[in-house]
Each structure stands twice: as C-alpha cells, then as structure tokens.
Amino acid sequence: MIISNGVKKIRKAVIPVAGLGTRFLPATKVQPKEMLTVVDKPIIQYIVEEAVQSGIEEIIFVTSANKRAIEDHFDRNFELEYRLRQKGKKTELAEMLKISDMAKFIYVRQKTPKGLGHAVLTARELIGDEPFVVIAGDDIIDSRVPAIKQLMRVYEKYEDIVLGVTKVNKKETYKYGIIDSLKIDERTAEIKKLIEKPTPSKAPSNLAVTGRYILTPEIFDFLAKQKPGAGGEIQLTDAIARYIKERVGYACLYEGDYYDCGNKLEFMKAIINFGLKRSAFKKELKKYLRQIVN
C-alpha cells in the first residue's frame, strides 16, 4: 500500500518477546515479563496500543516457550465474556473485546535464543518487501503523540531507517546503543555512527536508542550475514551499524517519557506515573506518596 506522497505505508510491527526475563525472577518463573502489569494492563498491551494508534495493522510476536500467556491475552476468552454478560458488566466486556480486535496478531517461534537481531530475522518471510517497525517488548513510552507515529513522520520524509532516541544521563551510556549524529533539526538527525553500550568517556553523545525502530527490508540481508556480537548473540544494533556505513539512517528524538520496564526501578516508576494519571485514585495516591516520602 502506498500513502499520498508515494512512500510505502508501514503496516507491520515486529515485537520480540522471546527473552526469559531473568531479572524479574521469581515473578517471571511461569509468567512472561511482558505480562507484568502496570496498574491494570500488562506491559505488552501498552506497546501494542502505541503501535495500533500509529496505524499498524499487523503485530508479529516473535515468541519462545512459556509465552502462551501473551497469545491468550490477545485472543478471545469466551467463558469470561459469557460471565461478564451474565453479570451485566458492559464496560469490562467492551474492554475485553477491544483487546482481541486491535490488530491482526501473528506468532512466530524463535527456536533458539540467538539475540534480538536473530529474533527480527525470524520474521523475514512475514515482512516481505515492506518497511516495518520493531518495538522492544518491555519498553513503554508515554507520549501525547505515539512515539512510533513520530518516527513514521521522519520516515515519510527521508524514506530510510529511523531509530527512536531519547536523552540519557551521560553516566548511563554503557546501558544503551548510543548514536553519533549530524543534527538536522530539533528532533531529527542523520546518524553517522551507532555504538553499542560505550563507556561514558567513549560515548559520542547522550542520545540513546530506546526500543523503537523503523527498518527497511534490506536490513534482513545484513542480519543474515551478521556475526555474533555481545553475549555471543546476533545483535540488531550491529547490523544497523553496518547498514548505516553503506547507506544512511536517521534518528528521531521523540517527545515522551521512556520507561525500561525490564529494569525493576523503571518498572516501579512506570506504575507510579501511570497510576497518577488515573482520575479514580490520583488524589489518594498523591496523598499516600506524600505520607511515605515525608
């Protein structure tokens, strides 16, 4: 499908959810980390909602063993629906029905844990020759305009890969892929180099790649030839770095608050901040927080 200016419409998102979630054990012993709840919705639902609000029509989950709960969450539950109808809980029923109708959901299994790059490569046949989105399965971005939508606007202008970035503390660059770039405007830059987890002294900036990517199908050729990197795994950032050397790539400094929900402290911050947005208990939560802080 072509949008008005001749650029191919981005319809598909790949969301890798094959990780073991060991940082959250024992909570993730039988439950995927992506199903941990922020207030009353699992992490993964916030991510899918962002994709759908950005215009994504197909969600491709790259899964592994013990991820059945994710499939069940985005499927119908006829027994639950029946009970809700019986009890006249129309609001709750509508919410349940909306979840399964948000998009077309496709599941592909990553048979061996070979890294994020390998997980994306696993979806190659389902993507075909279309540009597509990759979203980390445990990163929530709270923004007025969905972060992916902000990246799409950059893609529509330049028609090449776009990485979502945010500013991080210079002391924490070792946790992220960091870009070296040429500024185009306040929110856009052309990427000169992408460095995976540099020490603060070697980091070219404090602009960190944070789980949002728009990629072209050409990236699959780079992933297919990519040698194992950090942790002995096929790293997506390594393949993107090689791509940028041969072609071009852009960064979008999105507007919004980023929560790495694979990190316990960030996960707790997300719960508090999303809780404060709920009018039903915002006042009481603020009151409680003041009490325990003082």
Number of C-alpha atoms within 10 A of each C-alpha: 9 9 10 8 8 9 15 16 17 24 19 23 25 27 26 27 25 26 20 19 18 13 12 15 12 10 13 17 13 12 18 24 28 25 19 19 15 21 15 10 11 18 23 26 20 18 22 21 16 22 26 20 15 19 17 23 16 20 22 21 24 25 21 19 13 14 21 12 14 21 15 11 16 21 15 16 13 10 9 12 17 12 12 17 13 10 8 11 12 13 9 13 16 12 10 19 16 13 16 17 12 18 19 13 16 14 16 16 17 23 13 11 14 15 21 20 24 22 29 24 21 20 23 15 8 14 22 11 11 17 23 22 27 21 23 20 27 25 23 28 22 19 14 9 14 21 26 28 18 18 26 24 13 21 24 17 10 14 19 16 27 28 29 24 27 18 16 17 11 16 12 15 25 18 13 20 21 27 26 19 19 14 13 11 10 8 14 21 21 19 20 15 19 24 20 21 17 18 15 15 10 11 22 18 17 21 24 29 24 22 21 23 24 25 22 18 15 13 20 21 13 19 23 14 10 18 13 15 13 11 9 10 16 25 23 20 20 21 20 21 21 16 18 17 13 8 10 18 26 27 30 28 22 24 18 15 14 21 20 19 22 20 14 12 11 16 20 13 16 23 16 17 15 14 18 17 11 12 9 10 12 16 12 12 15 13 11 11 11 10 9 7 6 5
